[in-house]
Amino acid sequence: MRIKVLAIIALLLALAAPVRAQLKTGTLSGTVSDSSGVPLPGATVILNGRGILRDSITDAQGNFQFLGLWPDVYTMRVSLDGFVTMGRNPVVQGGSNTEIAIELEQTDGWVCDLPSVPLPTLAPYQTSRSWTVSTEELRHLPMPHDPWSVLRSMPGVLTDR
């Protein structure tokens, strides 16, 4: 009987190792407060890194949490009206919770501050486009060969003629 119990325990321990290895994501949580330690509800927390851009709003106790984060160094920005925007670079470890405490300084009046941590755009847009239509393509177009007909056939081009 004792051998069976030891065998079952050994089997459970052997199966637990691969399960722990599969815990690849971690969490990031923390509290946002002012310089006197009073929690700040409603602060915006933006997290960027590893191809993601997430945001969270702090609850009534100033708490925030991001779940399912891959291990990496992230860029974080915390802002609230009337306070100076704060930037941090927390490190998230797989299978664990990273806790961070943020203290925001109150501003004396209206402040227009730039983010202390630049956030890259996730989908950069191309601002210009051009097309080249060869003479051979013009000959084979099933429309009149005037320039206005060619322009109207281009995507995104509007003409009033």
C-alpha positions in Angstrom: 0.0 0.0 0.0 2.8 2.4 0.9 4.5 1.7 -2.4 1.3 2.6 -4.3 1.1 5.9 -2.5 4.7 6.8 -3.2 4.2 5.8 -6.9 1.2 8.1 -7.1 3.0 11.0 -5.5 6.0 10.5 -7.8 3.6 10.4 -10.8 1.9 13.6 -9.8 5.2 15.4 -9.3 6.4 14.2 -12.7 3.2 15.5 -14.3 3.4 18.8 -12.5 6.7 19.8 -14.0 5.4 20.1 -17.6 2.3 22.0 -16.4 4.6 24.6 -14.7 6.7 24.9 -17.9 3.5 25.8 -19.9 2.9 28.8 -17.7 4.5 31.3 -20.0 2.5 34.4 -19.4 2.7 36.8 -16.4 0.6 39.6 -15.0 1.4 43.2 -14.2 -0.6 44.9 -11.5 -0.1 47.9 -9.3 -1.5 51.0 -7.6 -1.6 54.6 -8.7 -1.5 57.2 -5.9 -0.6 60.8 -5.4 2.5 61.9 -3.6 0.8 61.7 -0.2 -0.3 58.1 -0.8 -4.0 58.7 -1.5 -5.2 56.2 -4.3 -6.1 57.8 -7.6 -9.2 56.3 -9.2 -9.8 56.9 -12.9 -6.1 57.2 -13.9 -5.4 55.9 -17.4 -2.6 53.2 -17.6 -1.3 52.4 -21.1 0.9 49.4 -21.6 2.9 48.9 -24.8 5.3 46.1 -25.9 5.7 42.9 -27.7 3.2 44.0 -30.4 0.4 44.8 -28.0 -1.1 48.1 -26.9 -3.5 47.7 -23.9 -5.0 50.3 -21.6 -6.7 50.2 -18.2 -8.5 52.6 -15.9 -7.7 52.4 -12.2 -10.5 51.3 -9.9 -11.8 53.1 -6.7 -8.6 52.0 -4.8 -6.3 53.1 -7.6 -5.5 49.5 -8.7 -4.9 48.3 -12.2 -4.1 44.9 -13.7 -2.9 43.4 -17.0 -3.3 39.6 -17.5 -1.7 37.2 -20.0 1.5 39.2 -20.8 4.5 37.5 -22.4 7.8 37.9 -20.5 9.4 41.1 -21.7 10.2 44.7 -20.9 7.1 46.8 -21.4 6.6 50.6 -21.8 4.0 52.0 -19.5 2.4 55.4 -19.3 0.1 56.6 -16.5 -1.9 59.8 -16.7 -4.7 61.7 -15.0 -6.0 65.2 -15.4 -4.4 67.5 -12.9 -1.3 65.3 -12.5 2.0 65.0 -14.4 2.2 62.0 -16.7 4.5 59.3 -15.5 6.4 56.7 -17.6 7.9 53.4 -16.5 9.5 50.3 -18.1 8.3 47.3 -16.0 9.8 43.8 -16.6 7.2 41.0 -16.7 8.4 37.5 -15.8 6.6 34.4 -17.0 4.4 32.6 -14.5 4.5 35.4 -12.0 2.9 38.7 -11.0 4.9 41.9 -11.3 3.7 44.6 -8.9 4.5 48.3 -9.4 3.5 51.4 -7.4 3.1 54.6 -9.3 3.1 58.1 -7.5 1.8 60.9 -9.6 2.7 64.5 -8.8 -0.1 67.1 -8.8 0.3 70.0 -11.2 -0.2 73.7 -10.2 -2.7 74.6 -12.8 -3.0 73.7 -16.5 0.0 71.8 -17.9 0.5 70.6 -21.4 3.1 67.9 -21.1 4.3 65.5 -23.7 4.4 61.8 -22.8 7.6 60.9 -21.1 7.7 57.6 -22.9 7.0 57.6 -26.6 4.5 55.1 -27.9 5.0 53.8 -31.4 2.0 53.5 -33.7 0.8 49.9 -34.2 -0.4 50.5 -37.8 1.5 53.2 -39.6 -0.4 54.6 -42.5 1.1 55.4 -45.9 0.3 59.1 -46.6 0.8 59.1 -50.4 0.3 56.8 -53.3 1.1 57.0 -57.0 0.2 54.9 -60.0 2.0 54.7 -63.3 -0.1 53.9 -66.4 1.9 52.8 -69.4 0.9 53.5 -73.0 0.3 49.8 -73.5 -2.2 49.7 -70.6 -4.0 52.7 -71.9 -4.5 51.1 -75.3 -6.2 48.1 -73.7 -8.5 50.0 -71.4 -12.2 49.4 -72.1 -13.0 53.1 -71.9 -12.3 56.3 -73.7 -8.6 57.2 -73.7 -8.9 60.7 -72.2 -7.1 61.5 -68.9 -10.3 62.0 -67.0 -11.5 58.4 -67.7 -8.2 57.1 -66.5 -8.3 59.1 -63.3 -11.9 58.0 -62.5 -10.7 54.4 -62.8 -8.1 54.8 -60.0 -9.2 53.8 -56.5 -9.8 56.8 -54.2 -9.8 59.4 -56.9 -12.9 61.6 -57.3 -13.5 63.9 -60.2 -16.3 66.5 -60.6 -16.3 66.3 -64.4 
